[in-house]
Amino acid sequence: MSYQLTVLYHHPADAAAFDKHYDEVHTPIAGKLPDLRSFSVSRPQPGPDGAQPAYHLVAVLTWDSAEAMGASMSSDAGKAAVADLGNFAGAGVTMLTGPSDAVV
């Protein structure tokens, strides 16, 4: 079992500026989190009816344990990642944490 942080980014006013900052600045910061096992990003697309998805971007970060995640987020890289949110995620962000089991 691993421990996961799922970050749900709300739709920004300027999607292009958000994506540029996320890809060029935030991702390299988050990629330096100690003991990070995986880091994936998804940009949800409109549904079959053309409806806007609930979130602009979803990031999933995984560690071996809750303790490893806590230590990682308390590190300099973790503090930098959290501090950087104010530079591009003004529309809001929802963070969910918890144990994660691979099903397939």
C-alpha positions in Angstrom: 0.0 0.0 0.0 1.2 3.5 -0.8 0.1 7.0 0.3 -1.3 9.5 -2.2 -1.8 13.2 -2.6 -4.4 14.1 -5.3 -4.5 17.8 -6.2 -7.5 19.1 -8.1 -6.9 22.5 -9.7 -10.0 24.6 -10.4 -10.4 26.3 -13.7 -8.1 29.4 -13.9 -9.1 32.7 -15.6 -6.1 32.3 -18.0 -5.6 28.6 -18.8 -2.6 29.3 -21.0 -0.7 31.2 -18.2 -1.7 28.5 -15.7 -0.4 25.7 -17.9 2.9 27.5 -18.7 3.6 28.2 -15.0 2.6 24.7 -14.0 4.7 23.0 -16.7 7.7 25.2 -16.5 7.9 26.2 -12.8 5.7 24.1 -10.5 6.3 20.7 -12.0 10.1 21.0 -11.6 9.7 22.1 -8.0 7.3 19.2 -7.2 9.5 16.7 -9.0 12.2 17.4 -6.3 10.0 16.2 -3.4 12.1 13.7 -1.4 11.1 10.1 -1.7 8.4 10.8 -4.3 7.6 7.5 -6.0 5.3 8.7 -8.8 3.9 12.0 -10.1 1.3 12.0 -12.8 -0.7 14.9 -14.4 -4.0 14.7 -16.2 -5.8 17.6 -18.0 -9.4 16.5 -18.2 -11.2 17.0 -21.5 -14.9 17.9 -22.1 -17.4 15.1 -21.6 -19.3 13.5 -24.5 -21.9 16.2 -24.3 -19.2 18.9 -24.5 -19.6 19.9 -20.9 -16.6 21.4 -19.1 -14.9 19.0 -16.7 -15.1 19.8 -13.0 -11.3 20.6 -12.8 -8.7 22.1 -15.1 -5.8 19.8 -14.0 -5.4 16.8 -11.7 -2.1 15.8 -10.2 -1.4 12.6 -8.3 1.7 12.2 -6.2 2.6 9.0 -4.5 4.9 8.0 -1.6 5.5 4.8 0.3 3.7 5.9 3.4 1.9 8.8 5.1 5.0 9.4 7.1 7.1 9.7 3.9 4.6 12.1 2.4 4.6 14.2 5.6 8.4 14.4 5.7 8.5 15.2 2.0 6.0 18.0 2.3 7.8 19.4 5.3 11.1 19.6 3.3 12.4 22.7 1.6 11.0 21.3 -1.7 7.6 20.7 -0.1 7.4 24.2 1.3 8.5 25.7 -2.0 5.8 23.7 -3.8 3.1 24.9 -1.4 4.3 28.5 -1.6 4.3 28.4 -5.4 0.5 27.6 -5.5 -0.2 31.3 -4.9 1.7 32.2 -8.1 -0.7 30.3 -10.5 -3.6 28.6 -8.7 -5.6 31.6 -7.8 -8.9 29.9 -8.9 -8.4 27.4 -6.0 -7.1 24.0 -5.4 -8.5 21.0 -3.6 -6.1 18.5 -2.0 -7.0 15.0 -1.0 -4.7 12.5 0.8 -5.0 8.9 1.8 -3.8 5.4 1.3 -3.8 4.0 -2.2 -4.0 0.5 -3.5 -3.4 -0.6 -7.1 -6.4 -2.4 -8.4 -5.0 -3.6 -11.7 
